[in-house]
Amino acid sequence: MRARKQLVAAALALPLLTGAAACGELQEAQEGVQRAQENISQAQESLSAVQTCAKAAGAAQFTPNFDNPQQAQAEAQAKAEELGRLAQQTADQTLKQNLLDVQASLEQVASGEITAQNSAQWLQTKLERTQQVLAACADITG
């Protein structure tokens, strides 16, 4: 009789032990899924940073043609707006600030403040700011 009680107790405990083991496996699986999601998120952030840097490099390297002042102003305004949008999209604060610096520089051209007559110093400053954007992108993309 006593052996029978032990057998019944063991039979009743078996599903509980199996359930506990299954819970541990389920928890491990959930942690694995969470790690995979984090890796995917990091990969997406890296891809986004690379895409932002590619666009930023192109926009930052724009140099207006001062031979046509109206066209220079219009193109500078368009690039300044593009740089502003890119700055808002990036999470990297260094890149964001560098993009805003180049944007401010191009807004000087768009407003007519910088012309062919006074563009020499502006071009040097803009070149330095563009190099800062490229350096920030190099740091981000590794």
Summary of the structure (lengths in Angstrom):
residues: 142
radius of gyration: 29.9
end to end distance: 73.0
largest distance: 108.7
contacts: 375
relative contact order: 0.11
helix: 87%
strand: 0%
